[in-house]
Amino acid sequence: MSFEIPTKRILSSAQLEDFQSSQTHADIVTFIEQLNESVVNVKLTDNVESTRIEPILRVLKQVESVVAQTPPVDNKASRFGNPAFRTFYDEVKKVAPALHAQLGVPEAAVPELQAYFVHSWGNRERIDYGSGMELNFLCWLYCLTQLQLVDQTDRKGLVIRVFWRYIQVMRALQSTYWLEPAGSHGVWGLDDYHFLPFLFGSAQLKTSIEPTTKRTPGRPSPKAIHIPEIVDELANDYIYFACIKFINSIKTASLRWHSPMLDDISAVKTWDKVNAGMIKMYKAEVLGKLPVIQHFLFGSILPYTGRPPPSTSEGKEPHDGHVHEGWGDCCGIPVPSAFAAAQEKERGQGQVVEGPGIRPVPFD
């Protein structure tokens, strides 16, 4: 198999349609569904035995050590991204070949996998992060699977060990460098940055792979996210509740104001329906949105097979390798980090702005 460095290929709505009907799109969705199914009724504290998972966790630990070695610069005058993130990003890019060698990635494949890996940590120029970067990490895991460095028996570990460790490293990055939420809307996810933790987290709270419309006795309902004592109790076992606890730790007021989508979802009766809705929404709001997919990287493992991009003479000038088809959808207006606002409040230098930061998206 010949490998290639992944590049952006999609610039138009017509190309997005081609992607949505492609084998690459189907492969990504299937991979998400396989990971999702692997953690049904599984706790974060459950035992996972796999010699193939440990090397990946060591790689993530090394990335986290780069954060520790790259403190933020004095940037008190701004609530936006800290420039030290670029130093972190450059260092990760520098050590990425060695990290992939540790995993046993064939030398010829390293540049391809490295592209997804490096782009998993945020955008170097804008110092922001969103569900598109999260998607890059998912694609990196998919590539490791395709190279048979992990297999189907590792899926549970890929979610509750590897992916969850990635989220923890991202929290360190977001809080250290005040990464801005990607896009002017503040997010293309469910909290300021992420989507997949809620998708996989809702799968954990299902009791069976088989769908049901009945609530399971003894299992907390989706409404339980509004009860702090239950959130605290379940955060160590379930990704969904861990994410809610995290949001509550950096934002004031109720979820209704700062996380309206999560508030709306809490009214759904069963976790089965929540999980099915998450998958449907991910396909529509992440894999189906041009502002996200125009940044998607296509290579030999995840190829693009659709129409070529439109020429600049067809009406729209590329902006940093992509096209803006609507106002502010992608990288127009910077959005301050919630970490910056929280820390500013602690210093007594400002007020937390409360209000719906996420555009409403139909869940059902």
Residue, then its C-alpha position, 0 to 999 in steps of 0.5 A: m500500500s502506498f501512503e500519502i500526506p493527507t490534505k484538505r480537498i473539500l471546498s464546496s457544498a457539492q463536494l460535501e455531498d459527494f463525501q457524505s455518499s462516499q465509502t470514506h464517510a461510511d467507514i468513519v460512521t461504522f468505526i464510530e458505531q463500533l466504538n459506541e457499541s463496545v462501551v454499552n454498559v461499560k464503566l470507566t473503572d472496568n478492567v481493560e487488558s490489552t498490550r496494544i493499548e498501553p503504547i498509545l497511552r504512553v504516547l498521550k502521556q508524552v504529549e501531556s509532558v510537553v504541556a508541562q514543559t511549555p508554560p503559558v506566557d504572560n498574556k493577562a491583557s487578553r482572554f483569548g488563546n495564549p501564544a505559548f500554544r504554538t510552541f507546544y504545537d511545534e514541539v509535538k510536531k517535532v517529536a511526532p515521528a518518534l512517537h509513531a515509531q514507538l507504536g510500530v507504525p511503518e516508516a512509510a505511513v508515519p507522515e500520513l498518520q502524523a498529520y491526523f495526530v498533530h492536527s488533533w490538538g488544535n489549530r496553531e494559527r487561530i489557537d482554537y479547538g473544536s469537534g473537527m480537531e476531535l475528529n482528527f483524533l478519531c481518524w488517527l485511531y481509525c488509521l491505527t486500526q487499519l494498520q492492524l496496530v489495534d484490532q476489534t478486541d481493543r475497541k472498548g479500551l480505545v474508548i474508555r482508556v485511550f479516547w478518555r485519556y485524550i480528552q483529559v490531555m485536551r482539558a489540560l491544553q484548553s485550561t493552560y493555553w485558553l484555547e478558543p472554541a472553534g468557529s464564531h458560533g462558539v462550537w460545533g459540538l455539545d460543550d465549548y469543544h467536544f461532541l464525541p465524549f457525550l456520544f460514547g458517554s451516552a452509550q455507556l449508560k445503555t444497559s443493552i445493545e438491543p434498543t429499548t424504549k423503557r427506562t431501566p430501574g436503578r439506572p439514572s435518567p438523563k435528567a440526573i445531569h441536573i442533580p449535582e450529587i448524582v453527577d459527582e457520584l457517577a463522574n468517576d464511572y461515566i464519561y457523560f457525567a464526568c463531562i457535565k461535572f467538568i462543565n459545572s466546574i468552569k461555568t456558573a448558572s444552569l445548563r439551560w443558559h450556557s449549554p442549552m443543547l445538553d439541557d434539551i437532551s436531558a428531557v429525553k426519557t432513555w439513554d437508548k434514545v439519547n445515544a441514537g440521537m447523538i449518532k444522528m446529530y453527529k452525522a448531521e452537525v459534524l460530518g454533514k457541515l461544510p465549516v467542519i469538513q472543509h478542514f478534513l484531511f484526506g489521504s490514502i487510508l481515508p481517501y476523497t473520491g468526489r468531484p474536484p474543488p471549484s476554481t477560484s474563478e467560480g466565485k469564492e476565494p479560498h481563505d487559508g485553504h478553505v472557503h467561507e460560504g456563509w458569514g462567520d460559520c468557520c473562523g470569523i469571530p474569535v470566541p473567548s475561552a471559558f477558562a479565561a472567563a472563569q479565571e478572570k472571575e476568580r481574580g475579581q476582574g470581570q463578570v461571567v457572561e451568561g447566555p446561550g453559547i450554542r446554536p440550537v440544533p434539532f435533536d430528534 
